[in-house]
Amino acid sequence: MFTGIIQSIGQVTQVAAQKEDRQITVRDAGAAARLDIGDSVALDGVCQTVIHLDGDQFQVHAIAETLRVTTLGDLEVGSALNLETALAAGAPLGGHFVQGHVDGVARLESRQSWGDSIRYRFVAPGELVAQLVPKGSVAIHGVSLTVGPDIEDERFDVFLIPHTLEATNLGDLRAGARVNLETDILGKYILRYLGSDSRGGALNWDDLARAGFTRSSSEEG
């Protein structure tokens, strides 16, 4: 489990093919010092297991399925990675609960200056955008961000403050860039129950309204 608060930016020093898999070596002294063999670490939001440590470098083994559904398959020597080690019990939760289980890949459609910040507009599969809510949480390349107020069928916005642009690799993104997307776990569970009839009847918006989570359909009218 992670929080989406990036601790450092590491650099890929080696990408070695292992049949359909890849072993990825990353240099970052701070992260390497906090890790042990078998620990979890998030690389651009993708949870991986440390298999080797060597000074200021650590290595993970990314399987073919991970390479297929995330951007780790795009990595090459010199690539910059957002790094976060696993959340320790009792540590502050500064972002939101991030599992490191990427749901899919989104594409940066545009950047627009917005005061001192920049508005990023992303295009993503509709079934993933449906799990987002205005001002809710989303992880982009492992960074915990707040969804903007406007959400379309396959588009959503986030606003990046100067600190985030400097402390993560999101500041280097340009239109067309692919990013790892993980939606908020709460949205996944709500949609799962809304579409489930395993308890004898699907949960609906009026059920959520009675529980105080949202307004009923009659109130919306």
C-alpha positions in Angstrom: 0.0 0.0 0.0 1.2 3.5 -0.9 0.0 7.1 -0.5 0.8 8.8 -3.8 3.3 11.1 -2.1 6.4 10.8 -4.2 9.6 10.5 -2.2 12.2 10.9 -5.0 12.8 10.6 -8.7 15.0 7.6 -9.7 16.8 6.9 -12.9 16.7 3.7 -14.9 20.3 2.4 -15.4 19.6 -0.9 -17.0 16.7 -2.8 -18.7 17.5 -6.4 -19.3 15.1 -8.7 -21.2 14.2 -12.0 -19.5 12.2 -13.9 -22.2 8.9 -11.9 -22.2 9.8 -10.2 -18.9 12.2 -7.5 -18.0 14.6 -6.8 -15.1 14.7 -3.1 -14.4 17.6 -1.5 -12.4 17.0 1.9 -10.8 19.5 4.3 -9.2 18.3 6.3 -6.2 20.4 6.4 -3.0 17.5 7.4 -0.8 15.1 4.7 -1.9 17.8 2.0 -2.0 18.7 2.8 1.6 15.1 2.2 2.7 14.6 -1.0 0.8 15.4 -4.7 1.6 15.1 -7.7 -0.7 11.5 -8.6 -1.0 10.1 -5.1 -0.2 7.5 -3.4 -2.4 8.3 -0.2 -4.2 6.1 1.8 -6.6 7.7 2.8 -9.9 5.6 5.4 -11.6 2.7 4.0 -9.5 3.4 0.3 -10.4 3.9 -1.9 -7.3 7.0 -4.0 -7.8 9.1 -6.3 -5.6 12.8 -5.6 -5.0 14.9 -8.6 -6.1 18.4 -7.2 -5.8 20.2 -4.3 -4.1 23.7 -2.9 -5.0 24.8 0.3 -3.3 22.6 3.1 -4.5 20.7 0.8 -7.0 17.9 -1.7 -6.7 16.4 -4.1 -9.2 12.9 -5.4 -9.9 11.5 -8.0 -12.2 8.5 -6.8 -14.3 6.4 -9.6 -15.8 5.0 -9.6 -19.3 1.5 -8.7 -18.1 2.8 -5.7 -16.1 4.7 -4.5 -19.2 1.5 -4.8 -21.3 -0.9 -2.9 -19.0 1.4 -0.2 -17.7 4.1 2.1 -19.1 7.0 0.1 -17.6 7.3 -1.5 -21.0 8.3 1.9 -22.4 11.2 2.4 -20.0 14.8 2.7 -21.3 18.1 3.6 -19.8 17.9 7.2 -18.5 14.1 7.2 -17.9 13.1 9.1 -14.8 10.7 7.3 -12.4 8.6 8.5 -9.5 9.5 6.4 -6.5 7.6 5.6 -3.3 8.4 2.9 -0.8 5.5 1.1 0.9 3.5 2.9 3.6 4.6 1.9 7.1 2.1 1.4 9.9 1.5 4.7 11.8 3.1 6.8 9.0 1.2 9.9 7.9 -1.2 9.4 5.1 -0.6 12.6 3.1 -2.3 11.6 -0.1 -4.8 8.7 -0.5 -4.7 4.9 -0.4 -2.9 3.8 -3.5 -2.5 0.1 -4.1 0.1 0.2 -6.9 -2.3 -1.9 -9.0 -2.5 0.2 -12.2 -6.0 0.1 -13.8 -4.9 1.3 -17.2 -2.9 3.8 -19.3 -4.1 7.3 -19.9 -2.8 9.8 -22.4 -2.0 13.5 -21.8 -4.1 15.4 -24.3 -3.2 19.0 -23.3 -1.5 21.3 -20.8 -2.8 24.8 -20.0 -1.4 27.4 -17.7 -3.9 28.1 -14.9 -2.5 30.9 -12.6 0.7 29.5 -11.0 -0.5 25.9 -11.8 -1.0 23.9 -14.9 -4.2 22.1 -15.9 -3.5 18.7 -17.4 -6.3 17.1 -19.5 -6.1 13.3 -19.8 -7.9 10.9 -22.1 -8.6 7.5 -20.7 -10.9 4.5 -21.2 -14.5 5.4 -20.4 -14.9 2.5 -17.9 -12.0 4.0 -15.8 -13.2 7.6 -16.1 -16.6 6.4 -14.8 -14.8 5.5 -11.5 -13.7 9.1 -11.0 -15.7 11.8 -9.2 -15.2 15.6 -9.2 -12.7 16.6 -6.5 -12.0 12.9 -5.8 -8.6 11.3 -5.8 -6.7 9.7 -8.6 -3.1 8.4 -9.0 -1.2 9.5 -12.1 2.2 7.9 -12.5 1.9 7.2 -8.8 1.2 10.8 -7.8 -1.9 11.4 -5.7 -3.9 14.2 -7.4 -7.3 15.7 -7.1 -9.7 15.3 -10.0 -10.9 18.6 -11.5 -14.6 19.7 -11.4 -15.3 18.8 -15.0 -15.4 15.1 -16.1 -16.4 13.9 -19.6 -17.0 10.4 -20.8 -13.3 9.8 -21.6 -11.6 12.9 -20.3 -10.8 14.4 -17.0 -8.6 17.2 -15.6 -6.1 17.6 -12.8 -4.4 20.7 -11.6 -0.7 20.5 -10.8 0.9 23.1 -8.4 4.5 24.2 -8.9 5.8 21.8 -6.1 4.3 18.8 -7.8 5.7 19.8 -11.1 9.2 20.0 -9.5 9.1 17.0 -7.2 7.8 14.5 -9.7 8.3 13.6 -13.3 4.9 15.0 -14.3 6.5 18.3 -15.1 8.3 16.7 -18.0 5.1 15.4 -19.6 4.1 16.7 -23.0 0.9 16.2 -25.1 0.7 12.5 -26.2 2.6 11.1 -23.2 1.3 7.9 -21.7 0.8 7.6 -17.9 -0.2 5.0 -15.5 -3.7 5.5 -14.1 -5.1 4.1 -10.8 -8.5 5.2 -9.8 -9.6 5.6 -6.2 -10.4 2.2 -4.6 -13.6 3.7 -3.1 -15.0 4.3 -6.6 -14.2 0.8 -7.6 -16.1 -0.7 -4.7 -19.1 1.6 -5.2 -19.4 0.6 -8.9 -19.0 -3.0 -8.1 -21.9 -3.0 -5.7 -24.0 -0.8 -8.0 -23.7 -3.5 -10.6 -24.0 -6.6 -8.3 -27.1 -8.6 -7.7 -25.4 -11.1 -5.5 -27.4 -9.9 -2.4 -30.8 -10.2 -4.1 -30.9 -6.7 -5.6 -28.4 -4.2 -6.9 -27.4 -1.2 -4.8 -28.7 2.0 -6.4 -28.2 5.7 -6.0 -31.2 6.0 -3.6 -29.6 3.4 -1.4 -26.5 5.5 -1.2 -28.6 8.6 -0.5 -30.3 6.9 2.4 -26.8 6.1 3.8 -25.9 9.8 3.4 -23.3 9.4 0.6 -25.2 11.3 -2.1 -28.5 12.9 -3.1 -31.4 10.7 -4.2 -32.6 10.7 -7.8 -35.7 12.6 -6.9 -33.6 15.4 -5.2 -31.5 15.6 -8.4 -34.5 16.4 -10.5 
